[in-house]
Amino acid sequence: MPCSIRIIHAQDFIKATPEGTLDLENSKKLLVEIASGSSTLGDHEILLDTRKAQSALSANDLWSLAAELISFHKVFSKKTAVLCPLERFDHAAFFALCAQNKGFQVRAFTSFEDAMEWLIAKET
């Protein structure tokens, strides 16, 4: 069975203020735009690549972004892999946990290959 994967780069929607702090409102708006654009692609898995994201997110920021996924349940109804550098794995795992608590299939990875294997694996 074919698998369609959409790759979203976090630096495309995670934005910082001129002072270097997270601009959560603009980040949410950009996530909405990306998700809205993806909704026409049909059923697909998502790889959220955060390896080059410049802004550090607080636990509250991560929870807020995970909560925002509810607005786009159709877009994020399949698996979502969050790819991150090792030093930010705890943050990505927390985001995944928040999203899982909202009913989404989200897992954090530090390896591109492991993330892709999970995305294309058949549900058992």
N, C-alpha and C positions, 0 to 999 in steps of 0.2 A: 504494500500500500504506500503510495507516495506521501511524502511529508513536505509541507510548505513551511519555511522558517523565515520570519521577518527579524532582521537585526536592527536594533535601535541603539544608538550611541548616546550615552548619558550626557556627554558634552553638548549634544544637540538640544537638551532641555533643562539641564541643571545650570542655573545662572547665578552669578554672584553680584553683589552690589559693588560700587567703586571701592568700598572699604574692605572688600574681600569676604563678607559674610554672605550666607545663602539668601538669595532673593526668592523666597518660597512662593510668593504669589505669581511672579513671572514664570517660575519653574513649573508650577501647576498649569498655567495657561499654555505653555509650550507642550507639556505632556498631553493636554487635551487636544491640541492641534495635531500632534503626531498620532495619537490614538484615533482621532476622527479620520485622518487620512488613511489609516490602516484598516478601518472598518469595511472598506470596499474590497479588500483583498480576499475576503472569505475566511474560512477556517485556517488558521495557521498557528504554529508555535512561535514563541518570541524569545530572542536572545537579547537581553538588555546588557550591553557592554559598558561597564562603568570604569574600566581600567584607566581611561584618560580624563575622568572627571576631576576638575580642579577644586571644587568646593567641598569642604567637610560638612557632613550632615549630622545634626543632633538626633537623639533618639526620637524626640518629638517630630522633627522634620521627616524622618523615615516613616513614622506612624502616619503622618498626614499624607504623604505621597501614597502609601499603601491604601489608605482610606479612599483616596481619589480614584483608585482602580474600580471601585463600585460603580462609578458613573459610566464605565466602559466595560461592563461585565462581558458583553458579547465579544469585544476585541480581545480581552484577556481570559476568555473561557477555556482555552487550551493551556498547555504548559508554558511557563515563563521561567527561563534560566537567567539568573543574575550573575554575570561574570565580573570578577573584581580582582584587584591585586591582593596578595596574601595579607598585607598589613591592614586591609579594610574588610577582611572576611567576616569579622564579628558584626560589623555594621550591615553587611549584605545579608547575613544570616538572620539578623533581627528584622530587617525589612521583609525577608521571606516569611518569617514567623508571623508578622503582622498581617501580611497578605493571606497566608494560610488560614488565619483566624477569621478572615473575611470570606473564606470559601474558595480561594484561588489555589491553583497548583503552581507554586513558586519554590524554587530551590536556589541556593547560592553555590557558586563554583569559583575556583581559582584557575582552573584548567579549561581552555577552550574545547579541547577534545572531550573531556568528561561532560561538559555542558551539552555539546552536540550529541553525544551518545545518549544522554538522558532524554533529550528532546525527541530523538528519532525512535527511541525504544517503544515497543508496543506496550500498551497497558495490560497488566496481568490481573 
